[in-house]
Amino acid sequence: MAILKPFKQLSSGAWQINTKRRWNGFYIDPPYQFKNIKTGGGMKSGSSQKYITMPLKEICSLPISQVSEPNAILFCWVPSPLSDTYGHEIFEAWDFKFKGKLYWIKDKVDDSPQFNLNPKVKISTITKDGGWGYHFRGKVEELWFGFKGKIPMFANPLSNVIYHPRIGHSIKPDVFRIIVEDQFSKSFGKKRKMIEGFARRAPHLKKWSYFGDELR
């Protein structure tokens, strides 16, 4: 396990590679900058109130492609409101071909009245989750994945919809890292070289490297 600073941002805003290492498995959760600072009922509800965010142009300029091996896999979180445009731009900029998505439903399977198909269910019970959204309270997040070079298809029975309770602002459940590492292992075996980008914490797992401003 290693906490790294693979990129250095110059005064011009451009990024400089700060390492000779290369990886074939990327798991990245970019700190997206939303145009709206305040999305809910409190002044601290926006992402920029909680951590340093980056505009799309700056995220795309990260030299991910230059620190990736010729054959590599990228898993990247893309917020649903931005997915139609941001996701494809990022994958193209980083030289990965988009292949599909995993969906995180921020709930338990039996915890939402919507699943009961009860025509008499009250709106007050449907919205019991609390909090506010820009239009609706978002309870779905998308984990995009794509390939660079020659990667065989995953071919497994795992569903692309994962139910898991909300943890905290922008914190992703560890189950996704387990899923991601399993795919890296199947694709690269013992030759897998995995890095998590913009990690909120480093779980000290073998064969993983990490980078992110919040790591200690």
DOSE-70561 format. One record per residue: residue number from 1; x, y, z of N, C-alpha, C, CB in turn. Coordinates in Angstrom, 3 decimals, m for minus. Glycine has a CB too. Example, Ala and Ser with C-alpha at 12.3 -4.5 7.8 and 13.67 -1.06 7.14 Angstrom:
residues 2
NODE	pavex	n.x	n.y	n.z	ca.x	ca.y	ca.z	c.x	c.y	c.z	cb.x	cb.y	cb.z
NODE	1	13.190	m5.690	7.800	12.300	m4.500	7.800	13.200	m3.300	7.800	11.308	m4.473	9.046
NODE	2	12.850	m2.250	7.080	13.670	m1.060	7.140	12.900	0.030	7.870	14.084	m0.598	5.725
END
This chain:
residues 216
NODE	pavex	n.x	n.y	n.z	ca.x	ca.y	ca.z	c.x	c.y	c.z	cb.x	cb.y	cb.z
NODE	1	0.853	m1.189	0.000	0.000	0.000	0.000	0.887	1.235	0.000	m0.964	0.007	1.228
NODE	2	0.540	2.202	m0.845	1.330	3.421	m0.918	0.424	4.619	m1.168	2.396	3.313	m2.020
NODE	3	0.656	5.692	m0.427	m0.033	6.960	m0.673	0.905	7.824	m1.499	m0.445	7.680	0.675
NODE	4	0.464	8.208	m2.678	1.334	8.871	m3.636	0.801	10.246	m4.036	1.503	8.004	m4.867
NODE	5	1.668	10.985	m4.701	1.275	12.215	m5.382	1.772	12.093	m6.818	1.861	13.506	m4.664
NODE	6	1.037	11.315	m7.641	1.520	11.024	m8.999	1.503	12.219	m9.941	0.698	9.935	m9.595
NODE	7	0.741	13.272	m9.569	0.642	14.445	m10.426	0.976	15.704	m9.630	m0.768	14.553	m11.043
NODE	8	1.580	16.637	m10.306	1.894	17.935	m9.709	1.290	19.016	m10.580	3.435	18.138	m9.553
NODE	9	0.507	19.901	m9.974	m0.129	20.958	m10.755	0.778	22.182	m10.801	m1.510	21.326	m10.162
NODE	10	1.059	22.648	m12.004	1.916	23.803	m12.196	1.134	25.099	m12.005	2.553	23.766	m13.582
NODE	11	1.845	26.200	m11.909	1.186	27.493	m11.714	0.274	27.848	m12.887	2.229	28.589	m11.521
NODE	12	0.557	27.288	m14.048	m0.275	27.529	m15.233	m1.597	26.773	m15.175	0.480	27.133	m16.488
NODE	13	m1.698	25.832	m14.227	m2.897	25.007	m14.120	m2.724	23.646	m14.763	m4.067	25.713	m14.745
NODE	14	m1.666	23.495	m15.567	m1.404	22.217	m16.224	m0.868	21.205	m15.212	m0.403	22.398	m17.388
NODE	15	m1.023	19.922	m15.551	m0.563	18.860	m14.667	0.739	18.268	m15.186	m1.632	17.765	m14.531
NODE	16	1.624	17.941	m14.258	2.901	17.327	m14.586	2.976	15.960	m13.910	4.087	18.235	m14.146
NODE	17	3.413	14.940	m14.653	3.566	13.615	m14.066	4.700	13.633	m13.052	3.830	12.555	m15.158
NODE	18	4.434	13.085	m11.881	5.376	13.151	m10.770	5.847	11.754	m10.351	4.737	13.868	m9.581
NODE	19	5.737	10.785	m11.272	6.098	9.409	m10.948	6.486	8.654	m12.209	4.939	8.697	m10.235
NODE	20	7.284	7.611	m12.027	7.634	6.725	m13.135	6.782	5.463	m13.123	9.116	6.355	m13.074
NODE	21	5.922	5.338	m12.125	5.092	4.141	m12.005	3.934	4.175	m12.998	4.557	4.003	m10.575
NODE	22	3.460	2.991	m13.369	2.332	2.864	m14.274	1.355	1.844	m13.686	2.800	2.441	m15.703
NODE	23	0.056	2.036	m13.962	m0.978	1.167	m13.408	m1.883	0.645	m14.516	m1.806	1.916	m12.353
NODE	24	m2.525	m0.496	m14.232	m3.483	m1.037	m15.200	m4.902	m1.115	m14.634	m3.038	m2.421	m15.652
NODE	25	m5.074	m0.738	m13.371	m6.397	m0.720	m12.758	m6.637	0.599	m12.052	m6.555	m1.881	m11.777
NODE	26	m7.603	1.378	m12.537	m7.883	2.703	m11.978	m9.290	2.740	m11.387	m7.725	3.798	m13.060
NODE	27	m9.381	3.222	m10.161	m10.676	3.411	m9.482	m10.680	4.856	m8.996	m10.890	2.373	m8.269
NODE	28	m11.473	5.712	m9.656	m11.356	7.151	m9.442	m12.715	7.777	m9.135	m10.734	7.819	m10.669
NODE	29	m12.714	8.664	m8.160	m13.918	9.394	m7.758	m13.601	10.890	m7.789	m14.410	8.948	m6.327
NODE	30	m13.655	11.515	m8.970	m13.240	12.917	m9.105	m14.070	13.864	m8.225	m13.348	13.348	m10.563
NODE	31	m13.448	14.926	m7.732	m14.162	15.925	m6.919	m14.870	16.940	m7.818	m13.180	16.653	m5.960
NODE	32	m15.980	16.535	m8.389	m16.677	17.354	m9.377	m17.123	18.699	m8.808	m17.879	16.603	m9.911
NODE	33	m17.015	19.709	m9.658	m17.478	21.042	m9.285	m18.848	21.286	m9.917	m16.456	22.135	m9.730
NODE	34	m19.849	21.487	m9.063	m21.194	21.787	m9.538	m21.362	23.298	m9.647	m22.266	21.180	m8.595
NODE	35	m22.168	23.735	m10.609	m22.406	25.162	m10.766	m23.180	25.723	m9.584	m23.158	25.436	m12.061
NODE	36	m24.038	24.888	m8.985	m24.766	25.332	m7.805	m23.964	24.952	m6.563	m26.195	24.712	m7.761
NODE	37	m23.628	25.937	m5.730	m22.859	25.686	m4.507	m23.757	25.101	m3.436	m22.197	26.979	m3.999
NODE	38	m24.975	25.604	m3.369	m25.918	25.170	m2.343	m27.059	24.420	m3.008	m26.454	26.377	m1.523
NODE	39	m27.177	23.112	m2.717	m28.198	22.306	m3.372	m29.372	21.992	m2.466	m27.599	21.031	m3.869
NODE	40	m29.233	22.242	m1.194	m30.284	21.842	m0.267	m30.658	22.920	0.712	m29.868	20.636	0.478
NODE	41	m31.086	22.495	1.878	m31.599	23.448	2.850	m30.550	24.093	3.717	m32.573	22.788	3.709
NODE	42	m29.291	23.644	3.643	m28.252	24.211	4.488	m27.098	24.740	3.667	m27.753	23.181	5.473
NODE	43	m26.370	25.711	4.217	m25.275	26.323	3.493	m24.098	25.369	3.286	m24.813	27.551	4.223
NODE	44	m24.064	24.239	3.999	m22.962	23.298	3.874	m23.340	22.065	3.062	m22.488	22.881	5.242
NODE	45	m24.398	22.148	2.290	m24.853	20.975	1.544	m24.113	20.778	0.234	m26.321	21.084	1.271
NODE	46	m23.476	21.821	m0.311	m22.778	21.709	m1.581	m21.418	21.048	m1.430	m22.616	23.070	m2.204
NODE	47	m20.960	20.400	m2.519	m19.660	19.716	m2.494	m18.529	20.674	m2.157	m19.384	19.047	m3.837
NODE	48	m18.586	21.893	m2.714	m17.504	22.848	m2.500	m17.412	23.315	m1.061	m17.682	24.034	m3.400
NODE	49	m18.454	23.066	m0.279	m18.423	23.417	1.136	m17.708	22.349	1.960	m19.841	23.619	1.660
NODE	50	m17.466	21.178	1.341	m16.926	20.047	2.089	m15.508	19.669	1.670	m17.827	18.859	1.923
NODE	51	m15.142	19.911	0.423	m13.793	19.589	m0.040	m13.486	20.402	m1.287	m13.645	18.068	m0.326
NODE	52	m12.219	20.412	m1.685	m11.796	21.162	m2.864	m12.324	20.464	m4.111	m10.245	21.295	m2.918
NODE	53	m13.027	21.212	m4.949	m13.609	20.639	m6.158	m12.825	21.070	m7.399	m15.081	21.054	m6.290
NODE	54	m13.098	20.395	m8.515	m12.405	20.671	m9.768	m13.407	20.797	m10.901	m11.380	19.571	m10.079
NODE	55	m13.240	21.778	m11.780	m14.107	21.867	m12.966	m13.787	20.740	m13.938	m13.944	23.238	m13.667
NODE	56	m14.707	20.467	m14.843	m14.551	19.371	m15.794	m13.253	19.489	m16.582	m15.734	19.331	m16.748
NODE	57	m12.917	20.677	m17.049	m11.720	20.867	m17.859	m10.473	20.427	m17.112	m11.589	22.322	m18.279
NODE	58	m10.424	20.731	m15.820	m9.255	20.373	m15.010	m9.192	18.867	m14.779	m9.288	21.112	m13.660
NODE	59	m10.358	18.246	m14.573	m10.396	16.790	m14.400	m9.925	16.103	m15.671	m11.821	16.316	m14.028
NODE	60	m10.428	16.559	m16.815	m10.046	15.953	m18.095	m8.549	16.112	m18.384	m10.859	16.575	m19.230
NODE	61	m7.951	17.176	m17.863	m6.538	17.427	m18.149	m5.591	16.564	m17.318	m6.225	18.880	m17.912
NODE	62	m6.123	15.831	m16.329	m5.272	14.922	m15.571	m4.647	13.890	m16.525	m6.088	14.215	m14.445
NODE	63	m3.347	13.700	m16.481	m2.682	12.788	m17.440	m2.821	11.310	m17.050	m1.195	13.142	m17.549
NODE	64	m4.054	10.872	m16.844	m4.300	9.482	m16.463	m3.764	8.520	m17.525	m5.804	9.244	m16.245
NODE	65	m3.988	8.860	m18.788	m3.538	7.992	m19.876	m2.030	7.781	m19.839	m3.945	8.577	m21.221
NODE	66	m1.301	8.817	m19.428	0.160	8.734	m19.438	0.721	7.891	m18.306	0.747	10.111	m19.366
NODE	67	m0.079	7.638	m17.272	0.386	6.785	m16.179	m0.313	5.422	m16.221	0.138	7.471	m14.820
NODE	68	m0.972	5.131	m17.327	m1.639	3.836	m17.474	m0.848	2.958	m18.436	m3.097	4.017	m17.975
NODE	69	m0.912	1.666	m18.186	m0.267	0.720	m19.081	m1.067	0.603	m20.378	m0.122	m0.660	m18.403
NODE	70	m0.486	0.019	m21.426	m1.201	m0.083	m22.713	m2.553	m0.776	m22.598	m0.351	m0.829	m23.715
NODE	71	m2.644	m1.752	m21.707	m3.908	m2.444	m21.458	m4.339	m2.129	m20.031	m3.771	m3.996	m21.683
NODE	72	m5.454	m1.433	m19.893	m5.865	m0.968	m18.572	m7.383	m0.870	m18.483	m5.226	0.390	m18.258
NODE	73	m7.869	m0.829	m17.237	m9.308	m0.710	m16.960	m9.523	0.491	m16.061	m9.878	m2.011	m16.297
NODE	74	m10.550	1.255	m16.364	m10.910	2.426	m15.552	m12.321	2.271	m15.011	m10.795	3.728	m16.379
NODE	75	m12.459	2.439	m13.699	m13.760	2.600	m13.059	m13.796	4.029	m12.527	m13.996	1.529	m11.904
NODE	76	m14.814	4.793	m12.916	m14.872	6.205	m12.549	m16.293	6.591	m12.148	m14.385	7.089	m13.712
NODE	77	m16.445	7.187	m10.968	m17.751	7.654	m10.519	m18.146	8.918	m11.271	m17.745	7.911	m9.004
NODE	78	m19.374	8.923	m11.768	m19.901	10.082	m12.493	m21.278	10.405	m11.924	m19.975	9.810	m14.043
NODE	79	m21.465	11.597	m11.335	m22.777	11.947	m10.783	m23.861	11.898	m11.863	m22.732	13.346	m10.144
NODE	80	m25.002	11.333	m11.521	m26.083	11.173	m12.495	m26.466	12.464	m13.211	m27.290	10.618	m11.812
NODE	81	m26.569	13.624	m12.517	m26.955	14.852	m13.225	m25.950	15.282	m14.294	m27.131	15.972	m12.234
NODE	82	m24.711	14.780	m14.196	m23.667	15.191	m15.132	m23.291	14.109	m16.131	m22.447	15.607	m14.375
NODE	83	m23.879	12.932	m15.983	m23.368	11.764	m16.694	m23.464	11.861	m18.213	m24.098	10.557	m16.240
NODE	84	m24.496	12.491	m18.734	m24.687	12.530	m20.188	m23.525	13.200	m20.911	m25.975	13.255	m20.521
NODE	85	m22.914	14.176	m20.284	m21.821	14.896	m20.935	m20.468	14.622	m20.277	m22.104	16.387	m20.918
NODE	86	m20.400	14.734	m18.966	m19.117	14.628	m18.263	m18.462	13.262	m18.454	m19.314	14.896	m16.780
NODE	87	m19.246	12.203	m18.297	m18.680	10.867	m18.350	m17.929	10.593	m19.634	m19.755	9.856	m18.181
NODE	88	m18.555	10.844	m20.774	m17.925	10.553	m22.064	m16.721	11.458	m22.316	m18.941	10.712	m23.196
NODE	89	m16.804	12.718	m21.879	m15.672	13.627	m22.067	m14.456	13.166	m21.277	m16.054	15.046	m21.654
NODE	90	m14.683	12.710	m20.055	m13.583	12.251	m19.213	m12.948	10.995	m19.798	m14.074	11.983	m17.784
NODE	91	m13.762	10.036	m20.192	m13.218	8.797	m20.728	m12.437	9.055	m22.017	m14.343	7.788	m20.982
NODE	92	m12.942	9.927	m22.849	m12.232	10.247	m24.088	m10.917	10.951	m23.790	m13.102	11.121	m24.998
NODE	93	m10.938	11.888	m22.832	m9.723	12.629	m22.490	m8.657	11.720	m21.894	m10.048	13.751	m21.515
NODE	94	m9.084	10.714	m21.141	m8.136	9.801	m20.490	m7.791	8.597	m21.363	m8.705	9.321	m19.168
NODE	95	m8.348	8.558	m22.574	m8.026	7.519	m23.557	m8.575	6.142	m23.180	m6.529	7.429	m23.729
NODE	96	m9.779	6.138	m22.614	m10.458	4.880	m22.306	m11.767	4.822	m23.085	m10.718	4.741	m20.772
NODE	97	m12.121	3.630	m23.528	m13.366	3.423	m24.261	m14.456	2.975	m23.291	m13.176	2.379	m25.396
NODE	98	m15.520	3.750	m23.218	m16.616	3.443	m22.304	m17.261	2.108	m22.657	m17.664	4.560	m22.331
NODE	99	m17.532	1.289	m21.595	m18.134	m0.023	m21.813	m19.453	m0.214	m21.086	m17.183	m1.088	m21.386
NODE	100	m19.639	0.403	m19.933	m20.876	0.179	m19.190	m20.871	0.883	m17.841	m21.100	m1.303	m18.990
NODE	101	m21.902	0.573	m17.021	m22.068	1.256	m15.733	m22.509	0.278	m14.650	m23.089	2.400	m15.857
NODE	102	m22.126	0.618	m13.428	m22.721	0.019	m12.241	m23.547	1.116	m11.572	m21.620	m0.576	m11.259
NODE	103	m24.648	0.721	m10.927	m25.514	1.697	m10.273	m25.577	1.425	m8.776	m26.927	1.667	m10.885
NODE	104	m25.329	2.459	m8.003	m25.484	2.366	m6.555	m26.827	2.998	m6.173	m24.291	3.070	m5.809
NODE	105	m27.753	2.169	m5.678	m29.025	2.661	m5.160	m28.835	2.873	m3.661	m30.216	1.657	m5.464
NODE	106	m28.946	4.110	m3.231	m28.641	4.438	m1.834	m29.808	4.070	m0.922	m28.312	5.936	m1.692
NODE	107	m29.991	2.784	m0.758	m31.116	2.298	0.017	m30.947	0.810	0.232	m32.457	2.610	m0.682
NODE	108	m31.814	0.217	1.057	m31.907	m1.228	1.164	m33.052	m1.687	0.262	m32.128	m1.680	2.651
NODE	109	m32.983	m2.905	m0.193	m33.981	m3.410	m1.138	m35.391	m3.274	m0.586	m33.699	m4.867	m1.479
NODE	110	m35.582	m3.544	0.692	m36.928	m3.563	1.265	m37.249	m2.284	2.036	m37.084	m4.764	2.181
NODE	111	m36.494	m1.215	1.790	m36.651	m0.016	2.606	m37.394	1.111	1.892	m35.304	0.474	3.040
NODE	112	m37.835	0.894	0.656	m38.522	1.935	m0.091	m39.938	1.503	m0.442	m37.745	2.284	m1.358
NODE	113	m40.932	2.286	m0.086	m42.321	1.950	m0.405	m42.564	1.797	m1.895	m43.242	3.001	0.143
NODE	114	m41.685	2.386	m2.746	m41.886	2.270	m4.185	m41.892	0.815	m4.641	m40.808	3.039	m4.926
NODE	115	m41.183	m0.054	m3.920	m41.101	m1.453	m4.316	m42.370	m2.231	m3.973	m39.910	m2.104	m3.655
NODE	116	m43.219	m1.649	m3.143	m44.404	m2.368	m2.681	m45.575	m2.295	m3.665	m44.837	m1.822	m1.347
NODE	117	m45.493	m1.385	m4.624	m46.563	m1.197	m5.603	m47.919	m0.972	m4.918	m46.642	m2.412	m6.537
NODE	118	m47.888	m0.198	m3.877	m49.089	0.100	m3.107	m49.668	1.433	m3.592	m48.776	0.147	m1.575
NODE	119	m50.851	1.425	m4.251	m51.407	2.670	m4.793	m51.816	3.665	m3.713	m52.599	2.361	m5.659
NODE	120	m51.903	3.213	m2.454	m52.331	4.098	m1.368	m51.147	4.657	m0.568	m53.273	3.348	m0.434
NODE	121	m49.920	4.373	m1.022	m48.765	4.863	m0.288	m48.751	6.385	m0.292	m47.465	4.310	m0.891
NODE	122	m48.377	6.990	0.836	m48.409	8.442	0.972	m47.062	9.037	0.567	m48.766	8.846	2.420
NODE	123	m47.122	10.235	m0.031	m45.907	10.907	m0.477	m44.966	11.168	0.691	m46.251	12.219	m1.179
NODE	124	m45.505	11.362	1.887	m44.672	11.636	3.056	m43.783	10.455	3.412	m45.542	11.995	4.241
NODE	125	m44.234	9.224	3.102	m43.413	8.057	3.397	m42.386	7.818	2.300	m44.289	6.821	3.573
NODE	126	m42.717	8.187	1.067	m41.765	8.029	m0.031	m40.567	8.946	0.172	m42.441	8.323	m1.382
NODE	127	m40.784	10.132	0.704	m39.715	11.115	0.861	m39.098	11.084	2.252	m40.242	12.501	0.572
NODE	128	m39.203	9.976	2.964	m38.726	9.900	4.341	m37.207	9.950	4.465	m39.231	8.647	4.975
NODE	129	m36.495	9.841	3.347	m35.037	9.797	3.384	m34.440	11.060	3.995	m34.488	9.595	1.985
NODE	130	m35.109	12.184	3.859	m34.591	13.431	4.409	m33.640	14.120	3.452	m33.895	13.172	5.723
NODE	131	m33.333	15.384	3.728	m32.434	16.132	2.867	m33.147	16.666	1.633	m31.266	15.264	2.455
NODE	132	m32.377	17.420	0.831	m32.943	18.063	m0.354	m32.048	17.814	m1.547	m33.129	19.575	m0.129
NODE	133	m32.623	17.937	m2.733	m31.868	17.850	m3.975	m32.161	19.051	m4.836	m32.194	16.559	m4.729
NODE	134	m31.410	19.202	m5.926	m31.605	20.362	m6.797	m32.985	20.333	m7.431	m30.527	20.409	m7.885
NODE	135	m33.426	19.174	m7.892	m34.796	18.970	m8.357	m35.468	17.904	m7.498	m34.819	18.561	m9.856
NODE	136	m34.817	16.728	m7.408	m35.229	15.650	m6.522	m34.022	15.206	m5.715	m35.839	14.460	m7.321
NODE	137	m34.273	14.590	m4.594	m33.209	14.062	m3.756	m32.566	12.874	m4.466	m33.751	13.651	m2.357
NODE	138	m31.301	13.017	m4.867	m30.634	11.964	m5.618	m30.300	10.757	m4.753	m29.378	12.502	m6.247
NODE	139	m30.700	9.583	m5.208	m30.400	8.356	m4.470	m29.731	7.315	m5.359	m31.676	7.779	m3.867
NODE	140	m29.258	7.756	m6.520	m28.576	6.851	m7.449	m27.253	7.483	m7.870	m29.469	6.545	m8.698
NODE	141	m26.189	6.690	m7.847	m24.910	7.147	m8.378	m24.398	6.122	m9.377	m23.876	7.373	m7.238
NODE	142	m23.635	6.607	m10.344	m23.183	5.766	m11.444	m21.671	5.572	m11.398	m23.597	6.375	m12.785
NODE	143	m21.250	4.309	m11.480	m19.842	3.971	m11.580	m19.588	3.469	m12.998	m19.432	2.901	m10.508
NODE	144	m18.990	4.329	m13.807	m18.715	3.987	m15.206	m17.443	3.156	m15.289	m18.584	5.266	m16.075
NODE	145	m17.367	2.296	m16.312	m16.117	1.575	m16.546	m15.818	1.513	m18.028	m16.182	0.159	m15.957
NODE	146	m14.529	1.437	m18.308	m14.096	1.395	m19.694	m12.726	0.763	m19.816	m14.083	2.787	m20.289
NODE	147	m12.333	0.458	m21.054	m11.085	m0.257	m21.323	m10.140	0.596	m22.161	m11.369	m1.585	m22.037
NODE	148	m8.874	0.339	m21.959	m7.820	0.867	m22.831	m7.023	m0.319	m23.345	m6.890	1.898	m22.076
NODE	149	m6.807	m0.388	m24.640	m6.075	m1.512	m25.204	m6.936	m2.751	m25.335	m4.872	m1.820	m24.362
NODE	150	m6.337	m3.917	m25.152	m7.032	m5.192	m25.324	m7.403	m5.778	m23.959	m6.154	m6.189	m26.121
NODE	151	m8.686	m5.729	m23.639	m9.203	m6.268	m22.387	m10.365	m7.208	m22.725	m9.661	m5.116	m21.411
NODE	152	m10.317	m8.462	m22.281	m11.451	m9.367	m22.536	m12.665	m8.948	m21.731	m11.076	m10.819	m22.199
NODE	153	m13.849	m9.276	m22.217	m15.064	m8.900	m21.495	m15.100	m9.602	m20.134	m16.329	m9.257	m22.326
NODE	154	m15.756	m8.961	m19.171	m15.777	m9.469	m17.802	m16.500	m10.813	m17.700	m16.440	m8.455	m16.881
NODE	155	m17.664	m10.921	m18.343	m18.427	m12.177	m18.376	m18.619	m12.781	m16.990	m17.730	m13.183	m19.273
NODE	156	m19.430	m12.129	m16.146	m19.750	m12.699	m14.838	m21.220	m12.446	m14.513	m18.836	m12.101	m13.736
NODE	157	m21.786	m13.159	m13.537	m23.213	m13.053	m13.222	m23.566	m11.906	m12.279	m23.680	m14.331	m12.623
NODE	158	m22.588	m11.081	m11.910	m22.834	m10.002	m10.958	m23.781	m8.947	m11.537	m21.512	m9.352	m10.548
NODE	159	m24.785	m8.567	m10.762	m25.717	m7.529	m11.195	m25.021	m6.174	m11.228	m26.945	m7.480	m10.265
NODE	160	m25.472	m5.311	m12.143	m24.898	m3.970	m12.193	m25.666	m2.975	m11.318	m24.870	m3.477	m13.629
NODE	161	m26.591	m3.481	m10.509	m27.336	m2.645	m9.562	m27.018	m3.113	m8.146	m28.880	m2.706	m9.839
NODE	162	m26.453	m2.227	m7.347	m26.056	m2.546	m5.975	m26.840	m1.667	m5.008	m24.524	m2.351	m5.777
NODE	163	m27.514	m2.291	m4.047	m28.240	m1.554	m3.012	m27.368	m1.461	m1.765	m29.604	m2.238	m2.684
NODE	164	m27.189	m0.254	m1.272	m26.396	m0.058	m0.065	m26.814	1.269	0.570	m24.857	m0.076	m0.383
NODE	165	m26.966	1.311	1.890	m27.369	2.563	2.550	m26.381	3.689	2.287	m27.506	2.348	4.053
NODE	166	m26.884	4.894	2.321	m26.034	6.079	2.217	m25.093	6.111	3.418	m26.892	7.385	2.143
NODE	167	m23.831	6.483	3.198	m22.848	6.498	4.277	m22.580	7.915	4.758	m21.549	5.847	3.821
NODE	168	m22.146	8.756	3.884	m21.830	10.146	4.200	m21.582	10.868	2.899	m20.597	10.259	5.151
NODE	169	m21.447	12.167	2.936	m21.314	12.945	1.710	m20.125	12.461	0.878	m21.160	14.433	2.040
NODE	170	m20.406	11.979	m0.325	m19.417	11.573	m1.318	m18.643	10.302	m0.945	m18.450	12.692	m1.535
NODE	171	m18.956	9.678	0.179	m18.264	8.450	0.573	m18.915	7.260	m0.117	m18.284	8.267	2.116
NODE	172	m18.101	6.477	m0.802	m18.613	5.324	m1.538	m18.425	4.047	m0.712	m17.902	5.194	m2.909
NODE	173	m19.407	3.138	m0.744	m19.298	1.886	0.015	m18.103	1.050	m0.421	m20.572	1.071	m0.136
NODE	174	m17.473	0.379	0.538	m16.305	m0.457	0.237	m16.642	m1.611	m0.694	m15.710	m1.001	1.520
NODE	175	m17.922	m1.987	m0.760	m18.299	m3.108	m1.622	m17.915	m2.839	m3.079	m19.808	m3.378	m1.516
NODE	176	m17.906	m1.571	m3.487	m17.555	m1.260	m4.878	m16.063	m1.478	m5.125	m17.940	0.193	m5.219
NODE	177	m15.238	m1.162	m4.134	m13.815	m1.427	m4.289	m13.566	m2.930	m4.393	m13.021	m0.829	m3.113
NODE	178	m14.348	m3.717	m3.649	m14.231	m5.178	m3.710	m14.594	m5.677	m5.109	m15.141	m5.846	m2.645
NODE	179	m15.692	m5.132	m5.652	m16.116	m5.500	m7.008	m15.057	m5.117	m8.027	m17.451	m4.827	m7.360
NODE	180	m14.545	m3.899	m7.893	m13.537	m3.393	m8.821	m12.274	m4.258	m8.773	m13.195	m1.927	m8.495
NODE	181	m11.794	m4.541	m7.568	m10.574	m5.349	m7.450	m10.780	m6.756	m8.008	m10.128	m5.430	m5.984
NODE	182	m11.970	m7.296	m7.829	m12.258	m8.622	m8.373	m12.114	m8.616	m9.893	m13.677	m9.077	m7.971
NODE	183	m12.592	m7.549	m10.533	m12.470	m7.473	m11.993	m11.014	m7.259	m12.419	m13.350	m6.337	m12.541
NODE	184	m10.276	m6.463	m11.651	m8.859	m6.283	m11.960	m8.117	m7.614	m11.843	m8.228	m5.230	m11.022
NODE	185	m8.474	m8.373	m10.812	m7.820	m9.663	m10.585	m8.104	m10.639	m11.720	m8.277	m10.264	m9.258
NODE	186	m9.358	m10.653	m12.183	m9.731	m11.550	m13.273	m9.044	m11.148	m14.577	m11.251	m11.557	m13.460
NODE	187	m8.842	m9.875	m14.764	m8.260	m9.393	m16.022	m6.738	m9.460	m16.032	m8.700	m7.972	m16.281
NODE	188	m6.105	m9.186	m14.880	m4.653	m9.069	m14.852	m3.952	m10.062	m13.922	m4.288	m7.692	m14.452
NODE	189	m4.717	m10.756	m13.082	m4.114	m11.709	m12.163	m3.109	m11.065	m11.233	m3.452	m12.811	m12.928
NODE	190	m1.967	m11.715	m11.041	m0.934	m11.199	m10.135	m0.235	m9.964	m10.702	0.097	m12.284	m9.846
NODE	191	m0.471	m9.670	m11.966	0.165	m8.504	m12.589	m0.667	m7.231	m12.429	0.406	m8.773	m14.066
NODE	192	m1.743	m7.312	m11.671	m2.581	m6.126	m11.481	m1.833	m5.064	m10.672	m3.902	m6.504	m10.776
NODE	193	m1.979	m3.833	m11.122	m1.378	m2.679	m10.436	m2.489	m1.650	m10.285	m0.126	m2.081	m11.234
NODE	194	m3.020	m1.524	m9.085	m4.261	m0.784	m8.867	m4.012	0.527	m8.129	m5.254	m1.639	m8.085
NODE	195	m4.727	1.557	m8.540	m4.623	2.853	m7.879	m6.017	3.455	m7.718	m3.700	3.811	m8.679
NODE	196	m6.257	4.025	m6.556	m7.525	4.714	m6.280	m7.265	6.208	m6.258	m8.154	4.240	m4.926
NODE	197	m8.007	6.939	m7.077	m7.809	8.375	m7.197	m8.832	9.182	m6.422	m7.848	8.772	m8.632
NODE	198	m8.365	10.220	m5.744	m9.178	11.098	m4.906	m9.847	10.297	m3.783	m10.244	11.826	m5.759
NODE	199	m9.072	9.385	m3.235	m9.571	8.554	m2.142	m9.811	9.411	m0.908	m8.582	7.413	m1.824
NODE	200	m10.875	9.090	m0.180	m11.182	9.786	1.070	m10.370	9.215	2.231	m12.682	9.691	1.379
NODE	201	m9.989	7.957	2.087	m9.159	7.296	3.095	m8.427	6.146	2.422	m10.016	6.788	4.306
NODE	202	m7.335	5.708	2.998	m6.571	4.592	2.446	m6.798	3.370	3.329	m5.048	4.940	2.347
NODE	203	m7.497	2.352	2.837	m7.802	1.177	3.648	m6.610	0.247	3.889	m8.895	0.407	2.996
NODE	204	m5.422	0.629	3.401	m4.203	m0.158	3.618	m4.340	m1.570	3.041	m3.880	m0.233	5.119
NODE	205	m4.803	m1.654	1.809	m4.945	m2.934	1.141	m3.711	m3.220	0.285	m6.220	m2.955	0.280
NODE	206	m3.320	m4.480	0.223	m2.164	m4.869	m0.570	m2.427	m4.618	m2.054	m1.818	m6.347	m0.327
NODE	207	m1.365	m4.282	m2.747	m1.371	m4.054	m4.199	m2.087	m2.775	m4.622	m2.013	m5.221	m4.887
NODE	208	m2.586	m1.972	m3.658	m3.258	m0.727	m3.989	m2.330	0.459	m3.728	m4.560	m0.585	m3.182
NODE	209	m2.423	1.464	m4.606	m1.831	2.774	m4.362	m2.974	3.773	m4.278	m0.799	3.169	m5.486
NODE	210	m2.729	4.919	m3.657	m3.793	5.904	m3.453	m3.249	7.307	m3.672	m4.399	5.777	m2.036
NODE	211	m4.123	8.195	m4.161	m3.799	9.617	m4.133	m5.066	10.410	m3.849	m3.154	10.069	m5.470
NODE	212	m4.882	11.529	m3.170	m6.029	12.364	m2.809	m5.647	13.355	m1.726	m7.205	11.498	m2.343
NODE	213	m6.236	14.561	m1.780	m5.890	15.621	m0.828	m6.304	15.287	0.601	m6.537	16.922	m1.247
NODE	214	m7.304	14.414	0.777	m7.830	14.147	2.111	m7.131	12.981	2.804	m9.306	13.869	2.028
NODE	215	m6.186	12.351	2.127	m5.498	11.215	2.724	m4.504	11.679	3.773	m4.790	10.395	1.651
NODE	216	m4.381	10.876	4.809	m3.442	11.161	5.895	m2.545	9.950	6.109	m4.197	11.527	7.210
END
